[in-house]
């Protein structure tokens, strides 16, 4: 399934790039120009979502790698060393 999603995304990228390279063939306001604009927007949204998802996965991985007790102890030590820990 992931391979299919990747292939579909690659196709959307190809169509977006084709539309950008041949924009003169699609007059402003035409159905083709509208559809290509929607595809470009969709690619942008999917790209940002993928980056966000990858970042969240990395954060979760790091959080699992650093035990909570160590993070809490580190925060407590940092609070004491700054004179009370009030922000």
N, CA, C and O of each residue as an XYZ file, in Angstrom:
348
protein
N       0.814     -1.190      0.000
C       0.000      0.000      0.000
C       0.862      1.260      0.000
O       0.559      2.220     -0.708
N       1.936      1.259      0.793
C       2.830      2.413      0.843
C       3.434      2.666     -0.542
O       3.568      3.811     -0.973
N       3.795      1.582     -1.227
C       4.369      1.735     -2.567
C       3.358      2.388     -3.503
O       3.728      3.225     -4.327
N       2.084      2.012     -3.383
C       1.047      2.617     -4.224
C       0.902      4.108     -3.910
O       0.794      4.929     -4.821
N       0.898      4.452     -2.626
C       0.790      5.855     -2.244
C       1.976      6.655     -2.771
O       1.825      7.783     -3.239
N       3.146      6.057     -2.686
C       4.340      6.730     -3.180
C       4.236      6.944     -4.692
O       4.568      8.018     -5.193
N       3.778      5.928     -5.410
C       3.636      6.038     -6.862
C       2.592      7.096     -7.223
O       2.784      7.852     -8.175
N       1.503      7.153     -6.479
C       0.471      8.155     -6.739
C       0.998      9.560     -6.465
O       0.698     10.493     -7.209
N       1.780      9.711     -5.404
C       2.359     11.014     -5.102
C       3.342     11.422     -6.199
O       3.359     12.579     -6.616
N       4.150     10.487     -6.661
C       5.087     10.775     -7.747
C       4.343     11.221     -9.004
O       4.813     12.104     -9.722
N       3.199     10.622     -9.271
C       2.397     11.021    -10.424
C       1.883     12.449    -10.241
O       1.916     13.246    -11.178
N       1.407     12.772     -9.031
C       0.967     14.139     -8.757
C       2.116     15.134     -8.948
O       1.920     16.220     -9.492
N       3.314     14.755     -8.497
C       4.483     15.621     -8.700
C       4.743     15.841    -10.186
O       5.028     16.958    -10.618
N       4.641     14.773    -10.958
C       4.890     14.864    -12.398
C       3.876     15.797    -13.048
O       4.243     16.647    -13.859
N       2.595     15.639    -12.694
C       1.544     16.483    -13.269
C       1.752     17.940    -12.862
O       1.618     18.841    -13.689
N       2.083     18.176    -11.578
C       2.345     19.546    -11.122
C       3.483     20.173    -11.918
O       3.372     21.309    -12.380
N       4.582     19.429    -12.078
C       5.738     19.949    -12.800
C       5.426     20.167    -14.277
O       5.891     21.134    -14.881
N       4.638     19.266    -14.851
C       4.213     19.419    -16.251
C       3.399     20.702    -16.400
O       3.619     21.485    -17.324
N       2.461     20.906    -15.484
C       1.637     22.115    -15.539
C       2.465     23.380    -15.420
O       2.208     24.366    -16.111
N       3.463     23.354    -14.540
C       4.324     24.525    -14.366
C       5.168     24.775    -15.621
O       5.362     25.919    -16.030
N       5.661     23.703    -16.216
C       6.510     23.831    -17.404
C       5.721     24.258    -18.635
O       6.278     24.880    -19.540
N       4.444     23.936    -18.679
C       3.627     24.218    -19.862
C       2.427     25.104    -19.522
O       1.358     24.963    -20.115
N       2.609     26.002    -18.583
C       1.508     26.863    -18.131
C       0.895     27.658    -19.277
O      -0.298     27.962    -19.249
N       1.695     27.996    -20.282
C       1.180     28.778    -21.402
C       0.099     28.043    -22.186
O      -0.684     28.662    -22.906
N       0.060     26.716    -22.043
C      -0.953     25.917    -22.745
C      -2.306     25.922    -22.024
O      -3.311     25.465    -22.570
N      -2.320     26.437    -20.806
C      -3.539     26.424    -19.985
C      -3.889     27.868    -19.614
O      -3.393     28.397    -18.619
N      -4.744     28.500    -20.422
C      -5.082     29.907    -20.176
C      -5.665     30.119    -18.780
O      -6.383     29.256    -18.275
N      -5.365     31.261    -18.150
C      -5.940     31.556    -16.838
C      -7.471     31.467    -16.893
O      -8.106     31.949    -17.831
N      -8.028     30.851    -15.885
C      -9.476     30.696    -15.825
C     -10.003     29.440    -16.513
O     -11.175     29.093    -16.367
N      -9.141     28.762    -17.259
C      -9.595     27.537    -17.935
C      -9.687     26.389    -16.930
O      -9.097     26.431    -15.850
N     -10.440     25.369    -17.316
C     -10.588     24.195    -16.453
C      -9.233     23.534    -16.196
O      -8.958     23.096    -15.079
N      -8.394     23.462    -17.219
C      -7.067     22.877    -17.057
C      -6.213     23.648    -16.066
O      -5.542     23.056    -15.220
N      -6.238     24.980    -16.174
C      -5.465     25.812    -15.238
C      -5.982     25.630    -13.820
O      -5.199     25.564    -12.872
N      -7.314     25.549    -13.672
C      -7.898     25.369    -12.338
C      -7.486     24.029    -11.742
O      -7.111     23.951    -10.572
N      -7.559     22.978    -12.551
C      -7.193     21.651    -12.051
C      -5.705     21.572    -11.705
O      -5.330     20.981    -10.693
N      -4.870     22.161    -12.537
C      -3.436     22.152    -12.250
C      -3.123     22.940    -10.981
O      -2.231     22.559    -10.223
N      -3.844     24.031    -10.742
C      -3.652     24.799     -9.507
C      -4.068     23.961     -8.302
O      -3.404     23.992     -7.266
N      -5.154     23.217     -8.430
C      -5.588     22.343     -7.331
C      -4.571     21.245     -7.069
O      -4.306     20.905     -5.916
N      -4.005     20.691     -8.125
C      -2.986     19.651     -7.963
C      -1.744     20.237     -7.293
O      -1.168     19.609     -6.405
N      -1.332     21.423     -7.707
C      -0.158     22.064     -7.086
C      -0.406     22.313     -5.603
O       0.485     22.105     -4.780
N      -1.610     22.757     -5.260
C      -1.947     22.992     -3.854
C      -1.943     21.675     -3.081
O      -1.441     21.607     -1.959
N      -2.502     20.640     -3.685
C      -2.547     19.328     -3.039
C      -1.145     18.800     -2.778
O      -0.875     18.274     -1.699
N      -0.252     18.933     -3.748
C       1.131     18.486     -3.576
C       1.787     19.259     -2.438
O       2.513     18.679     -1.631
N       1.538     20.566     -2.372
C       2.104     21.383     -1.302
C       1.602     20.918      0.062
O       2.390     20.770      0.996
N       0.306     20.689      0.180
C      -0.276     20.244      1.453
C       0.270     18.876      1.836
O       0.639     18.660      2.990
N       0.324     17.958      0.894
C       0.837     16.617      1.190
C       2.306     16.653      1.583
O       2.734     15.904      2.462
N       3.074     17.512      0.944
C       4.497     17.630      1.271
C       4.670     18.155      2.694
O       5.493     17.642      3.452
N       3.885     19.188      3.058
C       3.970     19.715      4.420
C       3.491     18.683      5.441
O       4.066     18.566      6.524
N       2.445     17.942      5.099
C       1.942     16.913      6.017
C       2.995     15.818      6.221
O       3.207     15.357      7.342
N       3.650     15.407      5.137
C       4.686     14.373      5.236
C       5.836     14.852      6.108
O       6.349     14.091      6.928
N       6.245     16.101      5.941
C       7.333     16.641      6.765
C       6.906     16.695      8.228
O       7.693     16.357      9.113
N       5.667     17.116      8.493
C       5.142     17.182      9.857
C       5.089     15.784     10.472
O       5.466     15.596     11.628
N       4.624     14.815      9.703
C       4.523     13.438     10.185
C       5.900     12.869     10.496
O       6.086     12.212     11.520
N       6.865     13.119      9.615
C       8.227     12.645      9.856
C       8.821     13.302     11.095
O       9.507     12.644     11.877
N       8.568     14.582     11.277
C       9.073     15.285     12.450
C       8.445     14.718     13.718
O       9.144     14.493     14.706
N       7.137     14.487     13.700
C       6.477     13.902     14.866
C       7.019     12.513     15.178
O       7.219     12.171     16.343
N       7.258     11.713     14.148
C       7.808     10.376     14.360
C       9.196     10.470     14.999
O       9.529      9.687     15.888
N       9.993     11.422     14.545
C      11.334     11.609     15.116
C      11.235     12.054     16.576
O      11.973     11.558     17.427
N      10.335     12.979     16.864
C      10.149     13.432     18.249
C       9.723     12.277     19.137
O      10.254     12.114     20.236
N       8.771     11.474     18.678
C       8.318     10.327     19.467
C       9.450      9.330     19.690
O       9.586      8.767     20.776
N      10.257      9.117     18.663
C      11.390      8.200     18.787
C      12.384      8.720     19.827
O      12.887      7.956     20.651
N      12.659     10.010     19.783
C      13.573     10.595     20.765
C      12.992     10.529     22.173
O      13.713     10.268     23.136
N      11.688     10.765     22.292
C      11.057     10.698     23.606
C      11.112      9.292     24.176
O      11.263      9.119     25.386
N      10.993      8.291     23.327
C      11.100      6.904     23.803
C      12.537      6.576     24.184
O      12.775      5.777     25.090
N      13.489      7.189     23.499
C      14.898      6.907     23.768
C      15.373      7.559     25.061
O      16.304      7.070     25.701
N      14.734      8.660     25.445
C      15.115      9.362     26.669
C      14.023      9.091     27.702
O      12.928      9.642     27.587
N      14.288      8.271     28.692
C      13.266      7.962     29.689
C      12.730      9.226     30.357
O      13.469     10.186     30.574
N      11.460      9.213     30.673
C      10.802     10.372     31.269
C      11.461     10.765     32.582
O      11.642     11.953     32.847
N      11.823      9.792     33.407
C      12.423     10.122     34.707
C      13.700     10.927     34.533
O      13.957     11.851     35.304
N      14.502     10.590     33.532
C      15.733     11.332     33.296
C      15.427     12.749     32.840
O      16.126     13.685     33.228
N      14.402     12.921     32.029
C      14.037     14.263     31.586
C      13.519     15.087     32.753
O      13.843     16.267     32.883
N      12.708     14.456     33.608
C      12.181     15.183     34.768
C      13.298     15.535     35.748
O      13.332     16.642     36.284
N      14.212     14.589     35.982
C      15.328     14.872     36.880
C      16.195     15.984     36.303
O      16.661     16.854     37.040
N      16.410     15.964     35.015
C      17.194     17.009     34.367
C      16.530     18.360     34.513
O      17.205     19.365     34.736
N      15.211     18.395     34.389
C      14.478     19.659     34.538
C      14.559     20.129     35.986
O      14.690     21.329     36.230
N      14.485     19.218     36.948
C      14.555     19.585     38.365
C      15.936     20.137     38.692
O      16.057     21.134     39.404
N      16.973     19.493     38.175
C      18.336     19.965     38.418
C      18.520     21.343     37.784
O      19.129     22.231     38.381
N      17.994     21.513     36.582
C      18.119     22.809     35.908
C      17.386     23.878     36.710
O      17.877     25.001     36.820
N      16.233     23.559     37.269
C      15.472     24.511     38.082
C      16.213     24.927     39.311
O      16.212     26.103     39.674
N      16.861     23.963     39.974
C      17.611     24.281     41.205
C      18.839     25.122     40.881
O      19.213     26.006     41.652
N      19.462     24.848     39.746
C      20.699     25.556     39.432
C      20.433     26.986     38.999
O      21.350     27.807     39.025
N      19.209     27.313     38.601
C      18.913     28.678     38.184
C      18.311     29.513     39.298
O      17.975     30.682     39.106
N      18.177     28.897     40.466
C      17.684     29.660     41.596
C      16.192     29.586     41.778
O      15.562     30.600     42.078
N      15.612     28.435     41.608
C      14.191     28.294     41.909
C      13.368     27.747     40.780
O      12.310     27.168     41.026
N      13.793     27.900     39.582
C      13.099     27.305     38.439
C      11.852     28.039     37.995
O      11.114     27.517     37.160
N      11.584     29.223     38.513
C      10.413     29.976     38.044
C      10.745     30.608     36.697
O      11.791     31.234     36.527
N       9.830     30.431     35.743
C      10.066     30.978     34.390
C       9.559     32.383     34.282
O       9.671     32.999     33.222
